[in-house]
Every structure is written in C-alpha cells, then in structure tokens.
C-alpha cells in the first residue's frame, strides 16, 4: 500500500450513549449506575447502561431482571428515543463541520473520511481530538475515537481506550496489530464463525494470516477473501456518506407469555402493520418478510419468505404469516417475544434496490 495514497479514517463511538444522555439531562443520575431499558419486574432487556453499572457486570441485551440481581441499587429508566435522536442530530452537525464524507452506523457511531481535510494541517488525529472536544462542548457528551487508514482498524482503535479514548493505528502498525487480535474482534466474525475458527485452530489474526486464501475460501466461502484481507490489515471499504436502510424491524416482549395461536397471529399482524408504516414513511416498499419468535425458555427461531410482489397491508399477508408459523411450536409452547422484519427494500418507484443499512438515521 502506497503511503501517499493512504486514507485517513476516523471512527467516532459515543460512550454509553443512551445512559450518558440520561445522566446529562437528569443530574440526580450522575455518577450512579443507570440502566436504560425495561423495568426489572418486566420482560425487558438492557438497551445500554452507564459505566458505573458496567462495573457490576451489566451489559446490553442482558435481561433486566438479571441486571437488577447484579445491582439492586441501579436506576432503571425507560428509553427516550426522541432525546437520543436529538443528541445524534447535533453530533452529526459537528461531523459536517469537518468533512462531508461521514457514514452514520447508528445513533451513536459513525465513520468519517478526512483524507482530504485541510483543517489541523490535515492531521486525522488532531481532527479526531477536535471533534471529541466539540461534541463535549456542544452536547455535554463524551465520545471515543479511533484513527487509522481503514474502517476495520479505526473501529477497533475506538474501543481501545474507552471511555473518552483516542487511539491511532498507523499504516506501519496495521498488519502486526491485526495479527495480535483475537478472531472475535474481526469484522464479520460472529459467534458461530468464531466457534468454527477455534475448532480449526484459528484463534488470532496471525493464525488467519498463515492460512492460504484457498483454505479460507474452502471453509468460509466468499467470506474467506475478507478474512484473508483484514488479517493483513487490509480493508478497502469506502466511507459512504448516504447509508440507506436495508431492513425495518419491530418487536415486542410480553409482560405475560402468550400461547394461543390466534393471539400470536394477531400480534404478528399488528407488528407487521407498524413495520409497513415505517417503510412507507421512508418512501420504500419491501418484498421479504421475516418473523421472529422467542419462546419462554429463550429459544429463538426465525422464518422468512420473499415474495414476487410488494408486501402491503392489502395483500393476503395474513395467510403468509400463518404459513410461516405453521411448522413451529406456536400453540404448544409459551411465547415471550415476537418480532417482524421487512427487507429486500426498494424505492416506491421500484427503480432502486438499496444495499446498505442505517438502523436509525436517514440521508
């Protein structure tokens, strides 16, 4: 890689974002364990928590009841998404002061390409430092930043010195840095893939790097080339300044389990109506429907169907929902959570099929 053509990528990640907004807006919450999510006596989960709560082993996606057992004195608050969206909008305006090329991933993180920025003598590290300072001054919130020559390493770097971190991985350090990483840290390596890698004796980036491309492709298919590249610190993915939704999903966790099949179908239809409304608001349409079912024992399944026609409330979608749950344990096992996701999104004109995801934001 030519150093003269090296990109300068910053990954900004807000620290404990939802909880930080709550602590900012409600001084009585400051320096205390705050948990944003469902109440401990409900069937909710932790959306995020303050660093004071994390000291007790609490983390996102943990059942709220378990979080309460770990820290009974924690303050549980319901999410205020309007407040989080407002803070996120203010942060994105700050990004725009430094570069037009930034890619929001969610409300609380984004990539910025400052390769051609002239501010701060073009130093990505100084720009990242300035962005962190602006965010703190204008919003009262704390961000961590990672700086590197690609998205993969910038994201890894932003997590190193949290909270309020700033870490640089230079082009000279990239390859050796990737070698030391456990495979769980690699982009695209989830739980199932990491288990498979461990079974093959692949535990670190160095282990990945020692395998021929053909071997990686044999075991991991098309993803093999991706693993081959990032194990060498190579990631050519561009920063996209307009990320379009790839899917829209809604779900509900019930206060009391439901069991009757007709109740499940009715709940799924209600969720589908909400998802269709969200899709319509974005001037999009969908062709793929996925339902998620989580039983009382936390066993979770999904069922999907892609249709040749556009999914709409007026179509015979109820028949399709019933068909999707036909060969499940609905009606025989209690259900604690249901979800509906619409994907294969297109513009209403049908001319553009979108490929990338922004779970929260818009262009």
N, C-alpha and C positions, 0 to 999 in steps of 0.2 A: 504493500500500500504506500503510495506516494504521500509523504508528509505535507507536500504543498497543496494536495487536494483533500486533506483530511477534513472531515466535517467537525463542527463544534455543536454538540447536542447537550441540552440540559433537561434533566427530569426533575420536576418540582412535585413534591408529595407533601400535602398538608398533614401535620401531626395530630392524630386523634381528632379528626376534623369535626364531626358532629358534637362530640363531647367538649371540644375546645370552644365551639360556638356557644354551647350552653353555659360553660364557665365564664365566658366573656360577658354574656347577656345577664347572667344571674350571679352577682358577686358572692352570694352565700354558698355557691357550689365550688368556689375556687379552692385549690389545694385539698380537695376531698375526692374520694372515689365516686365517680359519676358513670352511670351506665345508661346508654341510650338504647331503648328497645322496649320489649314487652315487660309488663309488671311481673314480679316473681311469683305471684299467685295465678298467673295466666299461662297460656301455652305459647308464649312468645320466645324470641331469641334475642341475644345481644347484637345490636347493629354495630356499635363500637363502644369503647369505654375510654376513660381518661387514663393517663399514665399512673395515677395513684391507684386506680382499680387494677391495672395490669400487674401490679406488684403482688397481687393475691392469686395470680394465675388465670385471671379472667381474660377472655379474648372474644373476638367477633364470631358469630354463628353458634356460640355456646347457649344452651337453654338457659333462660333467665332464672329458673328455679335453681339450677346448679350454681349460677353466679351468686345467687343470694346465699347459698350454703357456704360458699367460699368467703363471702364478705357481707355479713348481715347488715353492717352499717352503711353499705353503699346506697347512693341516691339514685333511684331509678326514675328516668324521665322519658316521656313519650317523644318520638321524633317530631321535629318541627321543620318539615322539608322546605317550607317557604323561606324560613330563615337561612337554611343551608344554601338554597338556590341563590338567595340574595348575596350571601358572602362569596359564593363561587363566581357570580357575575362580576363582583368588584375585583376579584383576583384576576379574572380573565382580562379585564380592562387594563390591569397592571402589565400583564404579559404583552398586550398590544403596544405598550409604550416602548417595548424593547425589540419586538420582532413581529412581523405579520405572519410568520410561519410557526404557529403553535398548534398542537394537537391535543385537545382535551380527551382524557380517557374516561373520566367520571367527574363528579363534582369536585373532587379533592386532589386530582393529579393531572399532569399534562407534560407532554414533551415540547421543547422549544428548540428550533434550529436557529442558532445565532452565527452560523458560519460566515455570513457576510455583514454582520453588525459592525458598526463603526464606534459605537459607544464604548467607553472604558478601554480605548485602544484595541478594541476587538477581542479583549480577553474574556473568554467564556466564564472563567472562574469569577472575575470581578463583576460580570453581568449577573451571574447567579447570586452573588453576595448582595448586589444592589436590589435585585428582585425580592430576596428574602427580607431586606430592610424595608422596602416599600410595602410589602404585604403586612409586616408587623405594624408599621406606622399608620397605614390607612385602614386596616381591618382589625388590628389588635390580635391577630392570629399568628401562629408560628409555622413556618414551612421548613422542610429539609430539602436539600438539593444535591443531585448527583451530576457530575460533569464528565463527559467522555466524547469519544469520536463516533459512537453509535448508540442506538436506543437501548440495546441489551445491557451494555455496560453502564450507561447513565442511570438506568433504573436500579441496577444492583448497587451502584455507588450511593444513591439517595437513601438507601436503607442502612448504610454502614454506621453512621454516627447519630442516628435518631435518639431523642428529638433535637430539633434545631441544628441539624447536621449540614455539613458541606464537605463533599469528598470528590477528588479528582482522580480519574484513571486515564493516564496519558497513552498515546499510541504505542509507546515503547513498553508500557506495562501491560497492555491488553491481553496478549497471548498468555503470559505467565500467570496473570490474575485469573483468567478463565480456567487454567489448569488446576488451580487450587480450590475452585468452587465445588461443593457437593452437587450432585446432579439435580437434586431437588430445587436448586436455585436457578436452573436454566429455564429460559423462556420456552414454554410449550411442554415441559415435563411435569405432568400431573402425578397424582398418587399412583395410579395404575401403571403408568410408564416407568416411574421410579422403581416400583417393585420389580418390574420386568428387568430393568437395567441392573439392579442389585443381584438378581438371580443369574445374570450373565457376567457378574464380576465387575460391573461398571459402577463405580462409586463416586468418581470425581471427573472433572473436566479432562484431567490428564489421562484417565482411563479411556474416555471417549476419543481423545485425540490419537491414541495409539492404535485405534481400530481403523482398517481401511474403509473407504466410502462404501464399497460393495457390501461389506459385512453389515454396516449400519443400515443400508437400504434393505438388506435381506431381512433384518429383524424388525425394522421400524418403517418400512415402505418409503413414501415420499418424504416423511419427516427426517429420514436418515441424512439427507443433504443438509437440512437445517442444523441438526446436531453436529454434523461434521464441521460446519462453518463456525458456529458460535463457540465450539470448544477451542477454536483458534482465535477467538475474539473478533470474528468477522460477522457483521450484520449490516446488510445494505438496505434494510427497510427505510423508506423515506419518512420524514415527518409530514403528515397530511394535515393541512390546515382546515379541512372540512370533512369531519367524520360523520357518516350517516348511519342511522340505526340499522342494524341487521335483524333485530328481533324486538318484540314488545311483549312483556310478560306481566301477569298479575297473579297473586296467590293469597290465600287466607289460611290462617291457623285457627282452629275452632277452640272455643273455651271448653266445650264438651265434645268428645268424639261423636261422629255420626256414623251410621251403619247402613240404613235403608238405601237401597239402590236409587229409588226415586229422589231421595234427598241429595244424594251425590250428584245425580244428573242435573237437578235444579241448581245446585251450587256451581257446577261447571258451566252451565248456560249463563248464569249471572256473571261469572268471571269472564266468559267469552265476550259478553256484551260490553263489559268495561274495556277489555283489550281492543275490541273493534273500534270503540270510541277513541281510544288513544291513537290508534293507527290512522283513523280518519282525520284527527286533528293535525297530523303531520302530512296530510295530503298523500297518504300511501295506501296501498292495498296489500293483502297477504294471500299466499297460496298454501302455506304449511301450518297445520295446527298440531300442537303438542300439549298433552295433558300430563300433569304430574300428580302422583298420588303417594302420600306418606301415611303408612298405617300406624296404629297406636304404638307399635314396638319400634318405630323409627325406620323400618324397612321402606325404601322408596323405589318406585318404578316410574317410568315414563312411556308413553305411547304416542306415536306421531303418524300423521297422514298428510301427504302432499296431493293437492287436488289440481285437476286441469283447469278449473275455473277459479275465479276470485272468491274468497271466503267472505260471506256477508250474512247479516242477521236474517235477511230474507230467504237465504238458501236453505236447503234441507240439512242444515248443520247439526240439528238435534239428533238426526239419525246417525250421523258420523260420530258424534260424541258417544252415543250409546254403543256403537260398533267398536270404538276404541277401548272402552272399558269392559267389553263383553267377556274376554278371556282373562279377567283379573279376579281378585278376591273381593271385589265390590259386592256388598250384600251379605258377605260371610265374615269379614274382618272389620273392626272399627277403624275409622279414618280420622287422623288428626289434622291433616293439611291437604289442600288441593291447590293446584296451580294450572294456569293456561298460558301458553306462549304462542304468539303468531310470528312466523318468519317467512323466508322467501319473499321479502318485501320489494315492492315496485312502486314507482310513482303512479299516480292515478291515471296518467296518460298511457301507462304500460310501456313506455319507451326506454326507461332506465331501470336497470336492476342494480340495486345497491349491494356493496360488498363488505363494508366495514361498520363497526359498531361504536356508538356512543350511548352508554346506558342511560345517561341523564341529559346531556346537552344537545344543543342544536347548532347548526351553522349560522 
